[in-house]
Amino acid sequence: MLGFRQMSWSSGQPQAEQQLCEGAAAVVAARQGMETPLTAVAEAFEELARGMDADGGELRLAPFSDTCALVSVLFSSLGMAFRFAEIEYVTKVNDLIGAGKSYRTLSDILDKDMQNDSVKKQGSHSRNLRRVRLGLGLIKALFEQFLATEGSLYDAATTAYGQVCAPFHSWAIRKAVGAGMYTLPSREQLIVRLNETDCSVQKEMRRYIDASSPIIEYIDNLFLSRNISLDW
């Protein structure tokens, strides 16, 4: 699935560096003490979209990877239930951060992997991009479910996981994720962990949904425009 060891937004840089490589840790550290995590992530995606427009519709890899690194803080707020997400998502983001030193855009890494017939190969940048995109989509779906109902976080997370990640996971992983869902915080606890209020959390979650949607769509279209299906 995609899950993170709990890390509060106000935690110091050494703890962040245990989860993220130096590049990702620096991005998180730069935002600490300035905003709530939801605001930081939403603003970063809004900046990313503006940069994409300025670059003629191309999405540059380095700022994309730095922005995705911030999303790890949102996963960590969900606690041990999303531990698997931490392992997968952070590893993939770190790979893309490293790739940003050699490739300018997301299109560049996909085109290179197509030339090498390695798009879906384990460890390829394109495969890791696909997994990061699923992570972004998982948080988006979770927030959509959170805002759509007054039910528990368990219900929202279970539905979001079933929509976004479950189709690509084995029975064993789905079972482990299902068991982990029982350790999720309550809605109220999540709001506190995010340093939000009942009113502000709704505003900031919607900001993330709106800001991440065009980025997610762009990534999907990168694959589809090259006749690469999304069912993997």
Buried (B, 14 or more C-beta within 10 A) or exposed (E): BBBBBBBBBEBEEEEBBEBBBEBBBBBBBEBBEEBBBBBBBBBBBBEBBEBBEEEEEBBBBBBBBBBBBBBBBBBBBBBBBBBBBBBBBBBBBBBBBBBBEEBEBBBBBBBBBBEEEBBEEEEBBBBBBBBBBBBBBBBBBBBBBBBEEEEBBBBBBBBBBBBBBBEBBEEEBBEBBBEBBEEBBEBEEBBBBBBBEEEBBBEBBBBBBBBBBBBBEBBBEBBEEEEBEEEE
